[in-house]
């Protein structure tokens, strides 16, 4: 069996970072971890080729070679996924799809022509799919019926299928699931509230694979909450510390974690000792009432500001996600987010308007209230809300635009980055010297030219750089790396403004989904996701 694995394109978004990728001569931020894991689970007697459409287009030779096409996608990739399904069917190829988007909204992939739906988690449903192929079945839907697999049996992903030099960051996964109950989150719908982890030996085997393939850059631990199972994370970090030290710290890590990380100093120290550089925090909003409304109770246990600074001073760069448009939210939410981000000096944030993702608790509540709109969520952070909010949508959009464009005004961004790194504790270990690649040196020269000479940030740039070199020299390379993101945000500010203003002009043209139709959509998704 010759299998063509295809990963659809991401649209240009706040997090696509094209300008940053151009600087370092890379095509995409991260590879499709799900697809290369699928390739590892399927029979190894099969032949595989992988095409990430974010890196390059599929050739006619690759289409012709394939006996079967398998695709995976997140909701933001929906437009390209549906196009690719149709292209494959036009060439007479059987198509199987899976991943978060088909699992949540299976009917869209079926309507586009997919033959097989491999839903939920592949450790359970891929063997069902293989068995169906062996029986000669030409279509089918494969569901786990609520079974959550023991990921200690998950094989090492097929990293050898990737064009490694196309990516700025590799990715591994240690756990699935999150113990919390945030109303808007689809992670607990897809993967449950009981975090399941691999063994330390499994994770080290994945890292060893990447090490042997020659990877020496950043690795994103893509867990939705890395510290969801703190006991097992501590066991992993204890093993990872020695592995990294023996090899001269060949990688640095970033990950996502809940804000209660700040309450565990030992855990943060372990992460820093393993060369974790940054952590993404789901802060969402500084408004306590909104946190209560969305059941983000873990962010209400202590001061949000103190928590961010605690993580920063432990030696981890804080990244954060913010959302505007919660029910009952008072006017001025955008200004309160600006104030919070400036107060905590968080350099980079992902910032969007609230979306009701299919089959989340928020989606079901809004469905019962008749507030869902005809336009489904696209997963893009610049899209207006897909439901009727409790205050005018145009007001929320205006606050969002003001906050986003203010936060990413170049001088504000560079100043926050400076303050964040000035106070960050440097790591205790020293990684082995690595000769910088030509692309990295070229990127550094471009950053220095644009920010230190060409733009009106020049005096700030040099003052801040020399201050970092004097006061926190161990972090100067990380500091300049984050400064590079200004190249992306300088351009994306206008893109965001154009996209949001065009949508605001269309407000009032969408109608709420009829309750019966919403219930049908929900039933289709719940069947796909299975019981929790």
PLY file of the C-alpha trace (Angstrom):
ply
format ascii 1.0
element vertex 532
property float x
property float y
property float z
element edge 531
property int vertex1
property int vertex2
end_header
0.00 0.00 0.00
1.41 3.37 -1.06
0.08 6.11 1.22
0.34 9.83 0.55
0.04 11.80 3.78
-1.15 15.36 3.14
-1.25 18.30 5.54
-3.44 21.26 4.45
-2.33 24.88 4.42
-2.82 27.29 7.28
-4.21 30.71 6.35
-2.23 33.84 7.12
-2.95 34.52 10.79
-1.53 36.19 13.87
0.50 33.04 14.51
1.68 32.22 10.99
4.88 34.27 11.36
5.77 34.40 7.66
8.18 37.31 8.11
10.05 35.51 10.88
10.29 32.35 8.78
11.66 34.37 5.88
14.40 35.72 8.12
15.70 32.24 8.98
14.98 30.68 5.57
12.31 28.24 6.81
8.96 27.42 5.23
6.76 26.53 8.21
6.77 26.81 11.96
6.06 23.20 12.95
5.50 19.85 11.19
2.31 17.76 11.26
3.00 15.65 14.35
-0.37 13.92 14.05
0.31 12.63 10.53
3.78 11.29 11.29
2.31 9.56 14.35
-0.37 8.04 12.11
2.42 6.81 9.82
4.09 5.12 12.80
0.88 3.38 13.90
-0.08 2.06 10.45
1.57 -1.14 9.12
5.26 -0.51 8.55
5.16 -2.73 5.47
3.30 0.13 3.74
5.17 2.85 1.86
4.67 6.46 2.95
5.31 9.87 1.46
4.37 13.08 3.24
3.60 16.48 1.75
3.07 19.45 4.03
1.31 21.99 1.81
2.66 24.74 4.07
6.10 23.78 2.76
5.39 22.92 -0.89
2.69 21.80 -3.32
1.88 18.20 -4.14
3.41 17.08 -7.43
1.48 15.14 -10.07
3.99 12.32 -9.63
3.05 12.08 -5.95
-0.67 12.06 -6.73
-0.11 9.32 -9.32
2.07 7.27 -6.94
-0.54 7.08 -4.18
-2.92 4.16 -3.64
-4.49 6.00 -0.69
-4.48 9.60 0.54
-4.68 10.36 4.27
-5.21 13.91 5.56
-5.44 15.48 8.99
-6.50 19.01 9.88
-7.40 21.49 12.58
-10.43 23.74 12.20
-8.37 26.66 10.87
-7.22 24.42 8.00
-10.77 23.59 6.93
-10.80 25.55 3.60
-7.69 23.87 2.22
-8.66 20.45 3.60
-11.93 20.46 1.66
-10.18 21.58 -1.52
-7.55 18.84 -1.18
-10.20 16.16 -0.60
-11.89 17.23 -3.83
-8.59 17.26 -5.73
-7.81 13.73 -4.58
-11.26 12.48 -5.56
-10.97 14.09 -9.00
-7.87 11.93 -9.47
-9.77 8.82 -8.40
-7.94 8.40 -5.11
-9.58 6.97 -1.97
-9.35 9.54 0.83
-9.22 9.05 4.60
-9.34 12.01 6.97
-8.90 12.48 10.70
-7.66 14.94 13.28
-9.40 17.56 15.43
-11.55 19.20 12.75
-13.01 16.05 11.12
-13.56 14.59 14.59
-15.54 17.64 15.71
-17.39 18.30 12.42
-17.33 15.05 10.40
-20.13 16.02 8.01
-18.01 18.67 6.23
-15.34 16.15 5.19
-17.99 13.67 4.08
-19.69 16.32 1.97
-16.36 17.11 0.28
-16.03 13.45 -0.74
-13.95 11.73 1.96
-14.33 7.94 1.87
-13.11 7.14 5.37
-13.41 9.08 8.62
-10.77 8.00 11.14
-12.03 9.92 14.15
-10.94 10.40 17.76
-7.48 9.05 18.69
-5.64 6.97 16.13
-4.29 4.36 18.53
-7.89 3.08 18.77
-9.38 3.85 15.36
-6.48 3.27 12.95
-6.46 -0.51 13.56
-10.21 -0.51 12.80
-9.47 1.31 9.54
-6.74 -1.16 8.55
-9.04 -4.09 9.27
-11.76 -2.52 7.09
-9.29 -2.12 4.21
-8.27 -5.76 4.55
-11.96 -6.71 4.28
-12.18 -4.71 1.05
-14.49 -2.01 2.43
-14.41 1.16 0.32
-15.84 3.53 2.93
-16.47 3.76 6.63
-16.45 5.79 9.81
-14.29 4.60 12.68
-15.02 5.80 16.22
-13.61 5.02 19.64
-16.98 5.17 21.45
-15.35 7.03 24.31
-12.27 4.82 24.68
-9.16 6.82 25.54
-6.00 4.95 24.56
-3.08 4.27 26.84
-0.44 6.39 25.11
2.40 4.36 26.64
2.00 2.13 23.58
2.25 4.94 21.02
5.29 4.42 18.74
7.95 6.99 17.91
6.57 9.29 15.18
8.05 8.93 11.69
10.23 12.04 11.82
12.22 10.59 8.91
9.32 11.46 6.57
9.77 15.20 7.19
11.77 17.75 5.26
13.45 18.81 8.51
15.14 21.92 7.15
11.76 23.38 6.21
10.76 23.94 9.86
11.80 26.38 12.53
10.58 24.13 15.35
10.09 20.41 15.85
7.39 19.00 18.11
6.88 16.11 20.49
3.95 15.24 22.74
4.17 13.87 26.28
0.54 14.03 27.41
-3.03 14.36 26.18
-5.96 15.87 28.05
-6.37 18.60 30.66
-7.88 18.38 34.17
-9.69 21.73 33.99
-13.15 22.60 32.67
-12.88 25.88 30.73
-16.23 26.34 29.00
-14.84 27.38 25.61
-12.12 24.71 25.32
-12.43 21.75 22.95
-9.37 19.92 24.29
-11.36 18.32 27.10
-13.99 17.29 24.55
-11.44 15.69 22.23
-9.03 14.19 24.76
-10.79 14.17 28.13
-10.07 15.67 31.54
-7.76 12.91 32.76
-4.26 13.65 31.40
-2.60 10.56 29.97
1.18 10.57 29.60
3.85 8.62 27.84
6.71 7.16 29.83
9.94 9.15 30.19
11.69 6.46 28.14
9.21 6.94 25.27
9.75 10.67 25.17
13.53 10.26 25.31
13.34 7.79 22.43
11.56 10.44 20.35
14.18 13.03 21.24
16.96 10.55 20.44
15.39 10.00 17.03
15.46 13.73 16.33
19.00 13.97 17.69
20.21 11.19 15.37
18.47 12.89 12.42
20.58 15.98 13.13
17.96 18.31 14.61
19.54 20.98 16.85
16.90 23.69 17.16
13.79 24.41 19.22
11.31 21.69 20.16
7.71 22.47 21.10
6.26 20.10 23.70
2.77 20.37 22.24
0.84 19.14 25.27
-2.25 21.27 25.81
-1.29 21.44 29.47
2.21 20.11 30.08
1.72 20.09 33.85
-1.73 18.47 33.82
-0.19 15.39 35.46
2.49 16.95 37.64
3.72 13.69 39.12
4.55 12.20 35.71
6.01 15.47 34.44
8.45 15.53 37.35
9.51 11.96 36.51
10.08 12.98 32.88
12.09 16.06 33.79
14.30 14.06 36.16
15.26 11.77 33.27
15.43 14.53 30.66
17.91 16.60 32.70
20.65 13.98 32.47
19.91 13.18 28.82
20.24 16.83 27.84
23.41 17.39 29.86
25.12 14.33 28.34
24.55 15.69 24.83
25.47 19.30 25.55
21.87 20.61 25.53
21.20 20.04 21.82
17.62 21.34 22.03
15.68 24.06 23.77
12.02 23.58 24.63
8.81 25.56 24.76
5.45 24.28 25.93
1.94 25.19 27.13
0.91 25.06 30.77
-1.80 26.28 33.11
-1.01 29.31 35.23
-0.80 27.25 38.42
2.74 26.44 37.24
3.71 29.59 39.17
2.79 27.84 42.42
5.39 25.10 41.94
8.90 26.54 42.17
10.57 23.12 42.06
8.80 22.20 38.84
9.83 25.46 37.19
13.44 24.90 38.26
13.34 21.41 36.75
12.03 22.81 33.47
14.76 25.44 33.30
17.40 22.80 34.10
16.15 20.84 31.07
16.53 23.94 28.86
12.89 24.96 28.66
12.97 28.56 27.44
9.33 29.63 27.31
5.83 28.63 28.32
2.49 29.60 26.80
-0.10 30.51 29.44
-3.85 30.58 28.87
-4.59 33.76 30.82
-7.62 34.69 28.66
-8.65 37.80 30.62
-7.70 39.80 33.71
-11.43 40.19 34.52
-12.35 37.97 37.45
-16.05 37.91 36.54
-15.23 36.58 33.06
-12.92 33.92 34.48
-15.76 32.84 36.75
-18.21 32.80 33.84
-16.01 30.61 31.65
-15.07 28.32 34.57
-11.37 29.16 34.38
-11.11 28.74 38.13
-7.40 27.86 38.11
-6.64 31.48 37.16
-8.47 32.81 40.22
-6.33 31.20 42.93
-3.77 33.99 43.16
-2.72 37.28 41.55
-2.38 36.90 37.78
0.27 39.61 37.66
2.33 37.98 40.42
2.04 34.59 38.72
3.44 35.89 35.42
6.37 37.59 37.12
7.07 34.49 39.20
7.33 32.40 36.04
9.50 35.05 34.38
11.87 35.27 37.33
12.16 31.48 37.42
13.82 31.74 34.00
10.91 31.06 31.64
9.69 33.54 29.05
5.95 33.97 29.40
3.74 33.89 26.32
0.00 34.31 26.79
-3.39 33.89 25.19
-6.18 36.44 25.63
-9.84 36.42 24.62
-12.35 39.23 24.41
-16.14 38.85 24.24
-17.13 36.76 27.26
-20.74 36.91 28.42
-21.32 39.72 30.88
-18.04 41.38 29.97
-17.98 45.11 30.75
-16.92 47.75 28.25
-13.22 48.51 28.21
-12.05 44.87 28.24
-9.52 45.65 25.52
-7.96 48.44 27.57
-7.78 46.15 30.60
-5.90 43.57 28.54
-3.47 46.28 27.34
-2.91 47.36 30.93
-2.31 43.78 32.08
0.13 42.94 29.27
2.11 46.14 29.86
2.15 45.54 33.62
3.50 42.02 33.20
5.75 42.86 30.20
4.63 39.77 28.28
6.27 40.20 24.85
4.03 38.04 22.63
0.35 37.22 23.04
-2.23 35.46 20.94
-5.35 37.53 21.09
-8.74 36.78 19.59
-12.48 37.20 19.93
-14.32 34.38 21.67
-15.43 31.52 19.41
-17.91 28.78 20.27
-16.08 25.69 19.02
-18.26 22.68 18.07
-19.40 20.49 20.96
-17.75 22.54 23.70
-19.78 23.38 26.80
-19.98 26.96 25.48
-21.31 25.74 22.11
-24.04 23.65 23.76
-25.07 26.46 26.12
-25.33 29.00 23.32
-27.22 26.47 21.22
-29.81 26.03 23.97
-30.10 29.81 24.22
-30.55 30.20 20.44
-27.52 32.47 20.13
-25.33 30.58 17.65
-24.95 32.31 14.29
-24.99 30.75 10.83
-21.27 31.34 10.39
-19.31 28.47 11.97
-16.08 29.06 13.85
-13.01 29.09 11.62
-10.40 28.93 14.36
-8.82 32.13 13.01
-8.27 34.70 15.74
-9.26 37.61 13.53
-12.78 36.26 12.91
-15.76 37.83 14.64
-17.67 35.80 17.19
-19.96 33.10 15.82
-22.68 33.83 18.35
-24.73 36.78 19.60
-22.73 38.36 22.47
-24.12 40.17 25.51
-22.82 43.53 24.31
-22.65 44.94 20.77
-20.38 42.91 18.51
-19.13 46.07 16.79
-18.02 47.42 20.17
-16.14 44.21 20.95
-14.48 44.25 17.52
-13.44 47.88 17.96
-11.90 47.12 21.37
-10.14 44.08 19.92
-8.62 46.09 17.08
-7.53 48.89 19.40
-5.93 46.47 21.85
-4.17 44.38 19.21
-2.79 47.32 17.27
-1.72 49.07 20.48
0.06 46.03 21.91
1.98 45.52 18.69
3.00 49.10 18.06
6.75 48.49 17.45
8.10 50.59 20.31
5.67 49.11 22.83
6.55 45.59 21.70
10.30 46.15 21.89
10.01 47.81 25.29
8.00 44.92 26.76
10.49 42.43 25.34
13.33 44.36 26.95
11.67 44.55 30.36
10.77 40.87 30.26
14.32 39.71 29.55
15.92 42.26 31.85
14.24 40.65 34.86
14.40 37.01 33.73
16.72 34.70 35.65
19.37 33.17 33.33
19.77 29.37 33.26
22.26 27.75 35.62
23.68 25.44 32.94
25.62 26.43 29.85
24.84 24.72 26.58
27.68 23.63 24.33
28.69 26.25 21.77
27.03 25.76 18.41
28.37 27.46 15.33
25.54 29.71 14.09
24.06 28.82 10.73
24.46 31.26 7.85
20.68 31.84 7.82
20.76 32.82 11.50
23.59 35.29 10.94
21.72 36.76 8.00
18.57 37.07 10.12
20.52 38.84 12.86
21.95 41.32 10.36
18.47 42.10 8.98
17.04 42.66 12.47
19.89 44.97 13.42
19.53 46.93 10.16
15.75 47.34 10.30
15.27 47.93 14.02
18.61 49.56 14.79
19.02 51.82 11.75
16.07 51.97 9.37
13.09 52.49 11.71
12.40 55.08 14.38
13.02 52.35 16.96
16.76 52.80 16.45
17.61 54.55 19.75
15.43 52.20 21.78
16.91 49.17 20.02
20.52 50.03 20.82
19.81 51.20 24.36
17.93 48.00 25.18
20.45 45.70 23.50
23.44 47.19 25.32
21.52 47.11 28.59
20.75 43.39 28.14
24.40 42.71 27.25
25.44 44.52 30.43
22.83 43.36 32.90
21.69 39.93 31.67
24.22 38.83 29.02
23.33 35.13 29.12
19.96 35.97 27.54
21.00 38.29 24.71
20.43 35.65 22.01
16.93 34.82 23.25
16.21 38.53 23.55
17.10 39.26 19.91
15.16 36.20 18.78
11.99 37.62 20.30
12.79 41.07 18.91
12.61 39.43 15.47
8.87 38.91 15.93
8.43 42.65 15.49
8.98 41.99 11.77
5.83 39.88 11.72
3.68 42.15 13.84
4.61 45.28 11.88
2.85 43.75 8.89
0.10 41.74 10.55
-1.37 44.77 12.34
-2.73 46.11 9.04
-3.86 42.65 7.92
-5.84 42.23 11.13
-7.38 45.68 10.79
-8.47 45.05 7.20
-9.97 41.64 8.00
-11.88 42.75 11.10
-13.22 45.98 9.58
-14.50 44.08 6.54
-16.42 41.72 8.83
-17.80 44.53 10.99
-19.32 46.02 7.84
-21.31 42.78 7.41
-22.70 42.64 10.96
-26.45 42.09 10.98
-26.53 39.94 7.84
-26.20 36.64 9.68
-29.11 34.90 11.35
-29.06 32.65 14.41
-29.04 28.92 13.70
-32.41 27.34 14.32
-32.37 25.30 17.50
-33.21 22.05 15.74
-30.39 22.55 13.22
-27.89 23.30 16.00
-28.95 20.14 17.80
-28.33 18.07 14.64
-24.84 19.53 14.29
-24.15 18.79 17.92
-25.37 15.22 17.62
-23.13 14.58 14.62
-20.11 15.95 16.47
-20.86 14.08 19.68
-21.02 10.82 17.79
-17.64 11.63 16.30
-16.03 12.63 19.56
-17.55 9.87 21.65
-18.28 9.91 25.37
-15.88 11.58 27.74
0 1
1 2
2 3
3 4
4 5
5 6
6 7
7 8
8 9
9 10
10 11
11 12
12 13
13 14
14 15
15 16
16 17
17 18
18 19
19 20
20 21
21 22
22 23
23 24
24 25
25 26
26 27
27 28
28 29
29 30
30 31
31 32
32 33
33 34
34 35
35 36
36 37
37 38
38 39
39 40
40 41
41 42
42 43
43 44
44 45
45 46
46 47
47 48
48 49
49 50
50 51
51 52
52 53
53 54
54 55
55 56
56 57
57 58
58 59
59 60
60 61
61 62
62 63
63 64
64 65
65 66
66 67
67 68
68 69
69 70
70 71
71 72
72 73
73 74
74 75
75 76
76 77
77 78
78 79
79 80
80 81
81 82
82 83
83 84
84 85
85 86
86 87
87 88
88 89
89 90
90 91
91 92
92 93
93 94
94 95
95 96
96 97
97 98
98 99
99 100
100 101
101 102
102 103
103 104
104 105
105 106
106 107
107 108
108 109
109 110
110 111
111 112
112 113
113 114
114 115
115 116
116 117
117 118
118 119
119 120
120 121
121 122
122 123
123 124
124 125
125 126
126 127
127 128
128 129
129 130
130 131
131 132
132 133
133 134
134 135
135 136
136 137
137 138
138 139
139 140
140 141
141 142
142 143
143 144
144 145
145 146
146 147
147 148
148 149
149 150
150 151
151 152
152 153
153 154
154 155
155 156
156 157
157 158
158 159
159 160
160 161
161 162
162 163
163 164
164 165
165 166
166 167
167 168
168 169
169 170
170 171
171 172
172 173
173 174
174 175
175 176
176 177
177 178
178 179
179 180
180 181
181 182
182 183
183 184
184 185
185 186
186 187
187 188
188 189
189 190
190 191
191 192
192 193
193 194
194 195
195 196
196 197
197 198
198 199
199 200
200 201
201 202
202 203
203 204
204 205
205 206
206 207
207 208
208 209
209 210
210 211
211 212
212 213
213 214
214 215
215 216
216 217
217 218
218 219
219 220
220 221
221 222
222 223
223 224
224 225
225 226
226 227
227 228
228 229
229 230
230 231
231 232
232 233
233 234
234 235
235 236
236 237
237 238
238 239
239 240
240 241
241 242
242 243
243 244
244 245
245 246
246 247
247 248
248 249
249 250
250 251
251 252
252 253
253 254
254 255
255 256
256 257
257 258
258 259
259 260
260 261
261 262
262 263
263 264
264 265
265 266
266 267
267 268
268 269
269 270
270 271
271 272
272 273
273 274
274 275
275 276
276 277
277 278
278 279
279 280
280 281
281 282
282 283
283 284
284 285
285 286
286 287
287 288
288 289
289 290
290 291
291 292
292 293
293 294
294 295
295 296
296 297
297 298
298 299
299 300
300 301
301 302
302 303
303 304
304 305
305 306
306 307
307 308
308 309
309 310
310 311
311 312
312 313
313 314
314 315
315 316
316 317
317 318
318 319
319 320
320 321
321 322
322 323
323 324
324 325
325 326
326 327
327 328
328 329
329 330
330 331
331 332
332 333
333 334
334 335
335 336
336 337
337 338
338 339
339 340
340 341
341 342
342 343
343 344
344 345
345 346
346 347
347 348
348 349
349 350
350 351
351 352
352 353
353 354
354 355
355 356
356 357
357 358
358 359
359 360
360 361
361 362
362 363
363 364
364 365
365 366
366 367
367 368
368 369
369 370
370 371
371 372
372 373
373 374
374 375
375 376
376 377
377 378
378 379
379 380
380 381
381 382
382 383
383 384
384 385
385 386
386 387
387 388
388 389
389 390
390 391
391 392
392 393
393 394
394 395
395 396
396 397
397 398
398 399
399 400
400 401
401 402
402 403
403 404
404 405
405 406
406 407
407 408
408 409
409 410
410 411
411 412
412 413
413 414
414 415
415 416
416 417
417 418
418 419
419 420
420 421
421 422
422 423
423 424
424 425
425 426
426 427
427 428
428 429
429 430
430 431
431 432
432 433
433 434
434 435
435 436
436 437
437 438
438 439
439 440
440 441
441 442
442 443
443 444
444 445
445 446
446 447
447 448
448 449
449 450
450 451
451 452
452 453
453 454
454 455
455 456
456 457
457 458
458 459
459 460
460 461
461 462
462 463
463 464
464 465
465 466
466 467
467 468
468 469
469 470
470 471
471 472
472 473
473 474
474 475
475 476
476 477
477 478
478 479
479 480
480 481
481 482
482 483
483 484
484 485
485 486
486 487
487 488
488 489
489 490
490 491
491 492
492 493
493 494
494 495
495 496
496 497
497 498
498 499
499 500
500 501
501 502
502 503
503 504
504 505
505 506
506 507
507 508
508 509
509 510
510 511
511 512
512 513
513 514
514 515
515 516
516 517
517 518
518 519
519 520
520 521
521 522
522 523
523 524
524 525
525 526
526 527
527 528
528 529
529 530
530 531
